[in-house]
Amino acid sequence: MKARVLICDDAEFMRNMLKDILINAGFEIVGEAINGVDVIEKYKVLRPDIVTMDIVMPIKSGIDAVREIVSFDPKAKIVMCSALGQEVLVMDAIEAGAKDFIVKPFNEEILIKVLKKVLESEV
């Protein structure tokens, strides 16, 4: 069974890059979100197996979105996508309930490895 992924990033080129990498690796993209509010609404409807979440976004940050999704679904599997230099924010995201993180620019092998590890983990 293909893992169902919801991609959240305010930058369209990042969503497209993630989509291409994940589709090529055999994942199913069930939706895309452009900010924290959008991803929360889509998570509740789509119920993906895993979410890739940008940290810094307009309207609502990825960290706030993680908190809300995890309060709605404590078993949510969310992987943060951060730029270099956002280590403090990554720690905040992990404390909020994110399961792991990957650093932009993405290394395809690491991205796939992290997603598979999180998918296989017991929450």
C-alpha positions as a printed Julia matrix, in Angstrom:
123×3 Matrix{Float64}:
   0.0    0.0    0.0
   1.28   3.44  -0.92
   1.78   5.87   1.94
  -0.56   8.87   1.6
   1.27  12.2    1.98
   0.01  15.73   2.6
   2.62  18.34   1.59
   2.59  21.72   3.32
   4.85  24.54   2.15
   4.08  28.14   1.25
   6.49  27.99  -1.72
   5.0   26.32  -4.78
   8.41  25.28  -6.14
   9.14  23.41  -2.86
   5.77  21.62  -3.0
   6.46  20.64  -6.6
   9.97  19.4   -5.75
   8.67  17.32  -2.85
   5.82  16.0   -4.98
   8.18  14.87  -7.76
  10.59  13.17  -5.33
   7.82  11.41  -3.41
   5.83  10.25  -6.44
   9.03   8.82  -7.95
   9.65   6.98  -4.66
   6.18   5.42  -4.75
   4.27   7.68  -2.36
   0.75   8.94  -3.07
   0.25  12.71  -2.73
  -3.26  13.25  -1.34
  -3.06  17.01  -1.02
  -1.05  20.2   -0.8
  -1.39  23.02   1.7
   0.04  26.52   1.52
   0.01  27.54   5.2
  -0.7   26.3    8.72
  -4.44  26.99   8.6
  -4.79  25.25   5.23
  -2.87  22.14   6.39
  -4.99  21.71   9.53
  -8.23  21.83   7.51
  -6.87  19.43   4.88
  -5.44  17.03   7.49
  -8.88  16.64   9.09
 -10.51  15.86   5.73
  -7.77  13.82   4.01
  -6.34  11.94   7.05
  -2.93  11.34   5.39
  -0.46   8.75   6.66
   2.23  11.43   6.95
   2.65  15.19   6.54
   5.69  17.13   5.35
   5.49  20.52   7.07
   7.39  23.71   6.4
   8.2   25.61   9.61
   8.05  29.26   8.55
   4.81  30.13   6.74
   2.39  33.05   6.65
  -0.9   33.11   8.63
   0.01  30.18  10.9
   3.44  28.64  11.4
   4.22  24.97  10.92
   4.88  24.66  14.66
   1.41  25.98  15.56
  -0.1   23.72  12.9
   1.7   20.69  14.39
   0.27  21.5   17.83
  -3.27  21.69  16.44
  -2.99  18.55  14.32
  -1.5   16.54  17.2
  -4.24  17.73  19.56
  -6.79  16.56  16.95
  -4.91  13.31  16.18
  -2.23  12.3   18.74
  -0.95   9.63  16.3
  -0.3   12.14  13.51
   3.03  11.6   11.75
   4.55  14.93  10.8
   8.03  15.58   9.43
   9.27  19.16   9.55
  11.13  20.68   6.6
  13.52  23.38   7.72
  16.17  25.56   6.19
  19.66  25.56   7.66
  19.88  27.74  10.72
  16.39  26.9   12.02
  17.56  24.4   14.64
  15.77  26.2   17.5
  12.51  26.1   15.54
  13.03  22.42  14.77
  13.34  21.68  18.5
  10.12  23.63  19.12
   8.41  21.58  16.41
   9.59  18.27  17.9
   8.34  19.39  21.32
   5.02  20.3   19.67
   4.71  16.74  18.37
   6.59  16.49  15.07
   8.27  13.1   14.66
  11.4   14.12  12.73
  12.83  16.77  10.42
  14.68  17.14   7.16
  16.82  20.08   6.07
  16.37  22.04   2.85
  17.74  21.76   0.24
  16.58  18.17   0.24
  18.77  15.17  -0.27
  16.34  12.72  -1.92
  17.75   9.64  -0.18
  17.6   11.24   3.26
  14.07  12.56   2.62
  12.79   9.09   1.67
  14.67   7.39   4.52
  13.25   9.79   7.14
   9.68   9.45   5.84
   9.89   5.65   5.79
  11.38   5.59   9.3
   8.57   7.78  10.66
   5.91   5.76   8.84
   7.25   2.51  10.33
   7.56   3.88  13.85
   4.96   3.34  16.52
   3.63   6.68  17.64
